[in-house]
């Protein structure tokens, strides 16, 4: 699995397919990535969900047994975990700045 991401505009961009609903949605909403969307995670993203540690994706009918295996083999493909971390951090930043104004 290789994808240069939803916003990549290069002629030789590596995308999973031309019909990706996630890419179309990101471009339509003028976002840089799904983590910026108030609706994330959504059905479109879940339909293309990559490997996330929490899901412990089976490989050859075996679950990923250790986090170290995840770090070594799966992290490059795990968009969900990274985007969820982005959303969580953004919420912390917003809530901290909001508290400062009170």
C-alpha positions as CSV (number, residue, x, y, z in Angstrom):
1,X,0.0,0.0,0.0
2,X,1.5,3.3,-1.1
3,X,-0.5,6.5,-1.2
4,X,1.0,10.0,-1.4
5,X,-2.0,11.4,0.4
6,X,-5.2,13.2,-0.4
7,X,-3.7,16.6,-1.3
8,X,-0.9,15.5,-3.5
9,X,-1.2,17.2,-6.9
10,X,1.9,15.7,-8.6
11,X,1.3,14.1,-12.0
12,X,3.0,11.0,-10.8
13,X,1.2,10.9,-7.4
14,X,0.9,7.4,-6.0
15,X,-2.8,7.0,-5.0
16,X,-4.6,3.9,-4.2
17,X,-7.2,4.4,-6.9
18,X,-8.9,7.2,-8.9
19,X,-12.2,6.6,-7.1
20,X,-11.1,7.0,-3.5
21,X,-14.0,8.5,-1.6
22,X,-11.6,9.9,1.1
23,X,-9.5,11.8,-1.4
24,X,-12.6,13.3,-3.1
25,X,-14.0,14.4,0.3
26,X,-10.8,16.0,1.5
27,X,-10.4,17.9,-1.8
28,X,-14.1,18.9,-1.8
29,X,-13.8,20.3,1.7
30,X,-10.5,22.0,1.1
31,X,-8.8,20.2,3.9
32,X,-5.2,19.0,4.2
33,X,-6.2,15.7,5.7
34,X,-9.2,14.0,7.4
35,X,-8.1,14.9,10.9
36,X,-9.2,18.5,10.2
37,X,-12.8,17.4,9.5
38,X,-15.5,17.6,12.3
39,X,-17.0,14.4,11.0
40,X,-13.8,12.3,11.3
41,X,-13.8,9.4,11.7
42,X,-16.6,8.7,9.2
43,X,-17.9,6.0,7.0
44,X,-15.8,7.1,4.0
45,X,-12.6,6.9,6.1
46,X,-13.6,3.7,7.7
47,X,-14.2,2.2,4.2
48,X,-10.5,2.8,3.5
49,X,-9.2,2.4,7.0
50,X,-5.6,1.3,7.0
51,X,-3.8,-0.7,9.7
52,X,-4.2,0.7,13.2
53,X,-2.7,-0.8,16.3
54,X,-6.0,-0.8,18.1
55,X,-7.6,-2.9,15.4
56,X,-4.7,-5.4,15.6
57,X,-5.1,-6.3,12.0
58,X,-4.7,-9.9,11.3
59,X,-1.9,-10.8,8.9
60,X,-2.0,-14.3,7.6
61,X,-4.7,-15.1,10.2
62,X,-2.4,-14.0,13.1
63,X,-3.0,-10.8,15.1
64,X,-0.1,-8.5,15.6
65,X,1.2,-9.7,19.0
66,X,3.4,-6.9,20.1
67,X,3.6,-3.1,19.8
68,X,7.2,-3.5,18.7
69,X,5.9,-5.5,15.6
70,X,3.4,-2.8,15.0
71,X,6.2,-0.1,15.2
72,X,8.4,-2.1,12.9
73,X,6.0,-3.2,10.2
74,X,2.6,-1.4,10.4
75,X,3.2,2.2,11.4
76,X,3.9,3.5,7.9
77,X,0.3,2.5,6.9
78,X,-1.5,3.5,10.1
79,X,-3.4,6.7,9.1
80,X,-6.2,6.3,11.7
81,X,-3.9,6.4,14.7
82,X,-2.0,9.4,13.5
83,X,-5.2,11.3,12.5
84,X,-6.9,10.5,15.9
85,X,-3.8,11.8,17.7
86,X,-4.0,15.0,15.6
87,X,-7.6,15.5,16.5
88,X,-6.9,14.8,20.2
89,X,-4.0,17.3,20.3
90,X,-6.0,19.9,18.4
91,X,-8.8,19.5,21.0
92,X,-6.3,19.9,23.8
93,X,-4.9,23.1,22.2
94,X,-8.4,24.6,21.6
95,X,-9.6,23.7,25.1
96,X,-6.4,25.1,26.7
97,X,-6.7,28.4,24.8
98,X,-10.4,28.6,25.6
99,X,-9.7,28.2,29.3
100,X,-7.2,31.0,29.1
101,X,-9.8,33.4,27.8
102,X,-12.2,32.7,30.7
